[in-house]
Amino acid sequence: MSNAPVTGAVFHSILRDCLETQRAPQETEIQLIACKIWQDGFAAAADKDWHDLVPGSREYDYVIKAARMAFGIQ
């Protein structure tokens, strides 16, 4: 897994900013949150980096959905 991890501080900063300002997240922010969810919950067991997942795959879609849920959107 070669890409730099997203830190917890970035994760919380993005979520806090969107929720406090009541703005919709940008697609890049959803991707960053998805990356953090993947690296914390699935990357080691799957032995895959977030950037190795294929958009549209079951794993990818599952984690994108989780990231969107973290922002309170569908």
C-alpha positions as CSV (number, residue, x, y, z in Angstrom):
1,M,0.0,0.0,0.0
2,S,2.0,2.9,-1.3
3,N,-0.2,5.9,-1.1
4,A,0.0,8.2,2.0
5,P,-2.8,7.5,4.5
6,V,-5.4,10.1,5.3
7,T,-5.0,11.1,8.9
8,G,-7.7,11.3,11.5
9,A,-7.3,15.0,11.7
10,V,-8.1,15.5,8.0
11,F,-11.0,13.1,8.3
12,H,-12.5,15.1,11.2
13,S,-11.7,18.5,9.7
14,I,-13.6,17.7,6.5
15,L,-16.6,16.3,8.2
16,R,-16.7,19.1,10.7
17,D,-16.4,21.8,8.1
18,C,-19.3,20.3,6.0
19,L,-21.6,19.7,8.9
20,E,-20.9,23.1,10.6
21,T,-21.4,25.1,7.5
22,Q,-24.2,22.9,6.3
23,R,-22.7,22.5,2.8
24,A,-22.6,19.5,0.6
25,P,-19.3,17.8,0.4
26,Q,-17.3,18.0,-2.8
27,E,-16.6,14.7,-4.6
28,T,-12.9,14.9,-3.6
29,E,-14.0,15.2,0.1
30,I,-16.2,12.1,-0.3
31,Q,-13.2,10.3,-1.8
32,L,-10.9,11.3,1.1
33,I,-13.4,10.1,3.6
34,A,-13.9,6.9,1.7
35,C,-10.1,6.4,1.6
36,K,-9.9,6.8,5.4
37,I,-12.8,4.4,6.0
38,W,-11.1,1.9,3.7
39,Q,-7.7,2.2,5.2
40,D,-9.0,1.9,8.8
41,G,-11.5,-0.8,8.3
42,F,-10.6,-3.0,5.3
43,A,-7.2,-2.3,3.7
44,A,-5.1,-4.6,5.8
45,A,-7.5,-7.6,5.5
46,A,-8.0,-7.0,1.8
47,D,-4.3,-6.3,1.2
48,K,-5.4,-3.5,-1.1
49,D,-4.9,0.3,-1.1
50,W,-8.0,2.4,-1.7
51,H,-6.5,3.6,-5.0
52,D,-6.3,-0.1,-6.1
53,L,-10.1,-0.5,-6.0
54,V,-12.0,-0.3,-9.2
55,P,-14.7,2.3,-9.3
56,G,-18.0,0.6,-9.6
57,S,-16.8,-2.6,-7.8
58,R,-18.7,-3.9,-4.9
59,E,-16.0,-2.9,-2.4
60,Y,-15.6,0.6,-3.9
61,D,-19.4,1.3,-4.0
62,Y,-19.8,0.0,-0.4
63,V,-17.2,2.4,1.0
64,I,-18.4,5.4,-1.1
65,K,-21.8,4.7,0.3
66,A,-20.4,4.7,3.9
67,A,-18.5,7.9,3.2
68,R,-21.7,9.6,1.9
69,M,-23.6,8.3,5.0
70,A,-20.9,9.9,7.2
71,F,-21.9,13.3,5.6
72,G,-25.6,12.5,6.1
73,I,-26.3,12.2,2.3
74,Q,-27.4,9.3,0.2
